[in-house]
Amino acid sequence: MPYTTEDRGLVNNFAAEPKSYAAEPATGKQKTINMALTAAGVVLVVGLCAVAATLS
């Protein structure tokens, strides 16, 4: 387990911070997949609402 030591010699047990990186912009293929998943989600929610309204 990693420990950090302060200037005065005190030992602290902090969580290890992961390295950060800049996000890359989405490619055309990723944008197409995201749009398809969004459309499928909307169709699913609308369909479930229609079924619920029909059964109630």
C-alpha positions as a printed Julia matrix, in Angstrom:
56×3 Matrix{Float64}:
   0.0    0.0     0.0
   1.54   3.34   -1.0
   2.18   5.88    1.72
   3.13   9.52    1.42
   5.45  11.26    3.81
   5.08  14.95    4.64
   7.92  17.38    5.29
   7.66  16.8     9.05
   7.97  13.03    8.61
   4.26  12.27    9.14
   3.0    9.29    7.17
  -0.35   9.54    5.38
  -2.26   6.84    3.56
  -3.93   8.58    0.63
  -5.53   6.94   -2.36
  -3.29   6.68   -5.4
  -4.48   9.13   -8.03
  -4.72   7.74  -11.55
  -2.95   9.49  -14.39
  -5.25  11.87  -16.24
  -5.46  12.27  -19.99
  -7.33  14.48  -22.41
 -10.34  12.95  -24.1
 -10.12  12.56  -27.84
 -13.0   13.74  -30.04
 -15.35  11.04  -31.27
 -14.77   9.61  -34.73
 -17.49   9.35  -37.35
 -18.05   5.68  -36.55
 -18.39   6.38  -32.84
 -20.87   9.19  -33.53
 -22.94   6.83  -35.7
 -22.96   4.16  -32.99
 -23.96   6.74  -30.35
 -26.82   8.0   -32.51
 -28.05   4.43  -33.14
 -27.97   3.6   -29.42
 -29.8    6.83  -28.6
 -32.48   6.09  -31.18
 -32.87   2.52  -29.91
 -33.22   3.82  -26.34
 -35.88   6.33  -27.35
 -37.83   3.65  -29.25
 -37.59   1.32  -26.25
 -38.87   3.93  -23.79
 -41.69   5.05  -26.07
 -42.65   1.43  -26.7
 -42.71   0.61  -22.98
 -44.83   3.7   -22.29
 -47.24   2.63  -25.05
 -47.51  -0.88  -23.59
 -48.08   0.53  -20.1
 -50.78   2.9   -21.38
 -52.47   0.06  -23.28
 -52.5   -2.24  -20.25
 -53.73   0.34  -17.78
